[in-house]
Amino acid sequence: MDTQNNGKPAWPQAPEGFDWLAQDADGQWFWYSQQPECGWAGGIWRANSRHQQRAGQGAPNPDWEQTLERR
């Protein structure tokens, strides 16, 4: 993981078919196989559990809602 970018995982690490990446407010990164929805109240990105996979851990991020990106 890239520690200079808050632990953001590199795209070559993404599982096949997981084309979305986002970080929750607590710093956890997740891969998603479908576009997740922003869960403002919980500080997390939401998707059905079968559509997400833990990708790593970074520092808590107050700007977490700006981390969603597509491959």
C-alpha positions as CSV (number, residue, x, y, z in Angstrom):
1,M,0.0,0.0,0.0
2,D,1.0,3.6,-0.6
3,T,1.7,5.1,2.8
4,Q,2.2,8.5,1.3
5,N,-1.4,8.6,0.1
6,N,-3.1,7.5,3.4
7,G,-2.7,3.8,2.7
8,K,-4.5,3.9,-0.6
9,P,-4.2,0.6,-2.4
10,A,-2.9,0.4,-5.9
11,W,-5.3,-0.7,-8.7
12,P,-3.2,-3.7,-9.6
13,Q,-4.2,-5.1,-6.2
14,A,-7.9,-5.0,-7.0
15,P,-9.8,-8.3,-7.4
16,E,-11.2,-9.1,-10.8
17,G,-14.5,-7.3,-11.4
18,F,-14.0,-4.8,-8.5
19,D,-13.8,-1.5,-10.3
20,W,-14.6,1.0,-7.5
21,L,-12.4,2.0,-4.5
22,A,-13.3,4.2,-1.6
23,Q,-12.2,5.0,2.0
24,D,-14.5,5.2,5.0
25,A,-14.1,7.9,7.6
26,D,-12.3,5.5,10.0
27,G,-9.6,5.0,7.4
28,Q,-10.6,1.6,6.0
29,W,-10.3,1.1,2.3
30,F,-12.7,-1.1,0.3
31,W,-12.9,-2.5,-3.2
32,Y,-16.4,-2.6,-4.7
33,S,-17.8,-4.5,-7.6
34,Q,-20.7,-2.0,-8.0
35,Q,-20.8,1.7,-7.3
36,P,-21.4,2.2,-3.5
37,E,-23.6,4.8,-2.0
38,C,-22.5,7.4,0.5
39,G,-23.7,6.7,4.0
40,W,-23.3,10.2,5.4
41,A,-24.6,9.4,8.9
42,G,-22.2,6.5,9.4
43,G,-19.1,7.9,7.6
44,I,-19.1,4.8,5.3
45,W,-19.6,3.8,1.8
46,R,-22.5,1.3,1.5
47,A,-22.9,-1.7,-0.8
48,N,-24.2,-5.3,-0.3
49,S,-21.4,-7.3,1.4
50,R,-20.9,-9.6,-1.6
51,H,-20.0,-6.5,-3.6
52,Q,-17.3,-5.2,-1.3
53,Q,-13.9,-6.5,-0.1
54,R,-11.6,-4.9,2.4
55,A,-8.6,-3.3,0.6
56,G,-6.5,-1.9,3.5
57,Q,-6.2,0.6,6.4
58,G,-5.2,4.2,6.3
59,A,-5.5,7.0,8.8
60,P,-9.0,8.3,9.7
61,N,-10.0,10.7,6.9
62,P,-12.4,13.7,7.5
63,D,-12.7,14.0,3.7
64,W,-13.7,10.3,3.2
65,E,-16.7,11.2,1.0
66,Q,-14.3,12.5,-1.7
67,T,-12.3,9.2,-2.0
68,L,-14.6,7.3,-4.3
69,E,-13.0,6.5,-7.6
70,R,-13.6,4.2,-10.5
71,R,-10.9,2.2,-12.3
